[in-house]
């Protein structure tokens, strides 16, 4: 079998596994704080007598800082890499978590949500760059391991809220600031390591031959559309799958949540698989398969029984999640030296579009029913045909 880096035409290098595991752990911590915020909304609404508008404003404040600032941070740090800023970003998260725990007024909650968003916007672009530096040429594997931590964090946040914050009360949120402090300490060590690598220098990344600026921009647009497609379908599952199961199969809430966990488990496996396979055969082939390949399964999902629904859910999660590491690596290869900007665009875009898609699908579900949503979304993988417009280069 070919070497993991041979399709790019670069020599293999040593992979810093300890750094990759540490940055993945910190990604998990970051995303626990993010997902916990939404999970405690019912508690905050009851304690502060919040309206849905005020809850929506908190989500907006968080998503604006978490999504829109990421490309800006990425662009700035591409020109002036600041790996130690990772610890500062996690520090902002620490303060935000403490504000949520100790708040006595709504504006403090709002500021806390924004600070968690600021921490996330600093973390993703710079940590994605560190993961690439530590990859040793195994870009897909490194990106997958990095994203795997985030997936686990997103899944753990609501569980920790349910089993810790709800029984112990809102002040118990402060306990999680200790987790974020640990993350900040780890990130300072990682930043010091990355700064040493940066000062040691190395060859500048070479641009892909034969691609004009217009061709590269068109390819980035296609990748963004593919990411949008993936996130709409992911949002349809993560936000409304339990309601679909309860309505169609008369399941209880716990049973429906278990089925949702199957999807999340499939996605966790898919994230890791996508990077490992992508390093062997190239990200372009993974993108083709991961988007278009789920079409038969998504078309079948609204029309099968309960057991088949569970099986299809795992398969869809496994295949669909393999797309994102490949998309990010492909985009970073298209625009060498802009690792932070690309990570900021795609992580921020993914997060923001997921929120928008969930809101739009909710309106459709109210108007047409939840089964209608899944029948419409089942055709989304056809957008995978856009992959035909991506450049075919030996390096990719």
N, C-alpha and C positions, 0 to 999 in steps of 0.2 A: 504493500500500500504506500502511496505517496506520502512524503513528509507533510506534516500539518501546515507548513508554510510554503510548500513548493509551488502551489498554484499562483502565488503572488510573485514568485521569482525573487524571493529574499532569503537570505541565509537564516537558519534557525538560531535562536538565541535562548539564553536561560530564562525560564519563567519564574518570577518571584511569587511562588504560591502563597507564602505567608502573608504577603502584602495583599494579594487578591482575596484571600479568606477574610482578612481584617477589614478591607474596604467593603466586602459583601456584608459582614456583620454590622458595620456602621450604616449601610444602606437599610438593613433590616430595622435598626433603631430609628432612623429617620422616618421610615414609612409607617412604623408603629404609631409614632406621634401624629402623623398625618391622618391615618385611618381612624385613630381613636377620637379625633376631633368630631367627626360626623357621628360616631357611635354614641357620644355623650349628649347629643342634641336634645333627646327627650328629657334627660335629667336637667339640663340647663333651662329648657322651656318651662318645666314645672317650677324650678326654684326661682327663676327671675321673671316668670309670667311673660315670656317672650311671645311675640306674634310670629307667624310664619315668615312675614316680611323681614323681621329682625334676624331670624335664623338664615334666611336667604342672603341677607347682607353679610353675615359672618362667612358663609360659603364663598360669596363673591370676593370679599376682602382677602380670604386665604388663597383662592385660586388666581386672583390677579397677581399677587406677589409671588406665588409658587410657579405660575405658568409664564406670565409675560416677562418677568425679570430674568428668567433662565437664559434666553438667547443673548440678552445684554451682558450678563455676567460671563457667558461663554466667549463672546466677542472680545471683551476687555482682557480676560485671562489668556486668550490665544496670543495677544500681543505682549502681555506681561504676565506669564504664569505665576500664580500665587498659591502653591499647594498648601501652605500653612493657613490659608484662608478657610480651609475645610473645618478646622477647629473653631474658628470664629463663627462660621455658619451654624455649627452645632451648638455653640454658645447662645446664639439667638434663639434656637429652639428651646434650650434650657429655660431662658427667661420667659418665653412664650408659654411653656407648660406651667411654670410657677404662677404666672398671671391668671391662667385659667383656674388653677387650684385655689387661689387666694382672692379672687375678684369679689368685689361687693357692688359693682356697678357694671352696666352693660358695656360701656365704652372700654373697660378694662378687658372684658372678654374679646371684644373686637380687636383690640391691640394685640392680645395674646395670639389670636388666630393669624393676624398679619405677620407676627414675628416667627411663628412656625413656618409660614409660607416663605419668608425671607431666608430662613435657614435652609429650606429645601431648595430654593433657587440658587444658593451658593454651592450647595452640596453636589447636585447632579452634574453640572458641566465639569467641574474641577475633578471630581472623583472618577468620572468616566475617562478623563485624560490620564489620571494615575493608573487606572485599570489597563489602559492601552500601553502605557510605559512598562508596566509590570508583566505584560502578556508574553514577552519573549517571542513575538510573532504569532502567537496563538490568539489572534484578535477575537475570533468568535467565541472561543472557550472563555476568555477573560470577560467579555461582555455578558455572556450567559451567567457566569458565576456571580458577577456584579448584580445583574438583574434578579437572580434567584433570591438574594437577600431581601430585595425590595418586595418581591412577591410574598415571601414569608411574613414580612413586616405588615403588609396590607391585610393578610389573613389573621395575624395575631392581634392587631389593634382592637377590633370589635370583641374578640374573646376576652382580652384583658379588661376591657371596659365592662363587660358583662359579669365577670367573676371577681373583679377587684373594686372598680369604681362604684358600680351600682350598690353592692352590699355595704361598702365602707363610706360612701358619700363622696361628694366632689373634692374635698380637701385631700383625699387619697391620691388624686392625680399628681400631687407633688412628689409622690414616691417614684414616679417615672422620670422625674428630673435627674435622679441619681443615675439612671440608665443613660440618659443623654450626656451627663457629665463624663461618664466612662467613655462614651463614644467620642466626646471632644478630646479626651486624653489620648485615645488611640489614634485619632485623626492628626493630632499634633506630631506624633511619632511617624505616621505615614507621610505627613507633609515634609518633615525633616529628611526622610529617605528620598522622597521625590525631588526635593530641592537639590540634594546631592547628585542625583542622576542628571538633573537639568544642568547644573554647573559643570558636570563632567563632559557635557556636550555630546555630539554625535552627528551623523549625517542627516541633513535636512530631508524630509520626505519628498520623494519625486512625484511630480504631477503625472497623471495618466497620459500617455502619448496619444495623439490623434483626436483628442476631445476639445472642441471649442468651448468657450465660456457659455455660449447659448445652449450647447448640447448638455453641459453639466447642469445648468439651471433647469432644463427640461427634465432631466433625470431626477433631480431633487424634488421637483413638483410631483412626478409620478410616485416617488417613494412616500411623499407626504399624503397623497391620495390613498395609497395602499394602507398607510398607517391609519388614516381616517376610517377606511372601511373596516379594518380590524377592530378599531376602538368602538365603532357603532355596534358591532355584533357583541363584543365583550361587554359593553354597557347593557345591552339587552339581557344578557345572562346575569351579570352581577347585580343589577338593580331590580329585575322583574321575574327572574326565573322561579323564585319561590312562589310568587303569586300565580304564575302559570301552572305550576304543579298542584297547588292547592285548588285552583279553579277546575283544572282538567281531571285530576285524579283524586280529588278530595283528601289529600294528604294533610296531616297535622303540620304545625309550624316546625317542630323539631325534625320531622322526617324530610320536609322540604329543604331545611337548612343542611341536612346531611347530604342531600343530592347536590346542593350548591357546593359543598365542600369537595365532592367528587370532581366537579368542574375545576375548582381552584387547584386541586392536587394534580389534575391533568395538565393544567397550565404551568405549574411548577416544574413538572417533568419535561414539558415541551420547551421551556426556556433554556434548560440545560442541554437538551438534545439538539436544539437548533444551532447552538454555538459549536458543539462538538462535531456535528455533521458538516456545518459550514466550513470549518477549518480543513476538512478533508476534500470536499467537492466544490467549495466556493459558495459565497452567499447568494449568488444569483439563482442557482438551482434550488436552494432552500426557499427563497422568496416565491418562486414559481409554484412549488409544491405546497407550501404552507397556506397560501391564500386560496388558490384555485382548487387545491386538493381536498378541502373540506366541503366542497359544494354538494357532493352526493349525500353527505351526512346531515348538513343543515337543511337540505330539501326534505329529507326523511323525518327529521325531528318532530315537526308538528303533527305527524300522522301515525306515529307508532305508540305501542303500549308503554307501561311504566318501566318494565325491566329494560326494554330496548332504549327507552329515553335515557336511562342511567348510563348504559354502555356508550351510546352516541355522545352523551355529554362529555365523558372522559376522552373519547377519540377527538372530538372537536377541540377541546381545551388543549390536548397534547399537540395537535398539528398547528392550530392557530397561534399558540404562544411561541412556537419556534420561529415565527416570522420576525419578531421585533429585534432580537439580537442581530439577525442577518441584515435587516434594513439599516440599522444603525452602523454596522461595520461597512456595508456597501456605501453609505453616504459619506462616512469618514474617509474611505478610500478615494471617493470621487473628488473630495476637497481636502487634499493633504495640508496639514498645518492648521486646520480649523476644527480640531477635535472638540474643543469646548463649545464653539458656536453650534456645530451639528448636534452635539448631545443636548444643548440647551433648547434647540428648536424641536427636536424629536421627543425628548422627555417632556418638555413644556407643552408641546402640541398634543402629545398623547394624553396628558393629564387634563388639559383644558377641553379638548374635543370629547373626551369621555364624559365630562360633566354636562356639556351642551347636549350631547347625544342622549343622555339619560333623561334630560328635561323634555326634549322633543318627543322621544318615544313614550314618555308619560302622557303627553297630550294626545298622542295617537291612540294609546291604550284606553284612555278615558272615552274617546270618541267611538272607537271601533272594536274594543275588546282586546284582551291580552293575547289571545291566540292569533289574532290578525297581525299583531306586531311580529310574531315569530314566523308567520307565513311570508311577510314582506322581507324580513331580515334574512330569510333563508336564501334569497337570491343575491345577497351582497357579495359573496365570494366570486361572482362573475367579474367583479372589478379586478380580480387577479389577472385578467387578460391584459391589463395595462402594462404588465411586466414585459410585454413584447417591445415596448418603447425604451427599455433600459439598455444601455450599451453593453455589448458583449466583448469584453477584453480578457486577455489571458490572465491578467492579474486579478480579475474578479470572477 
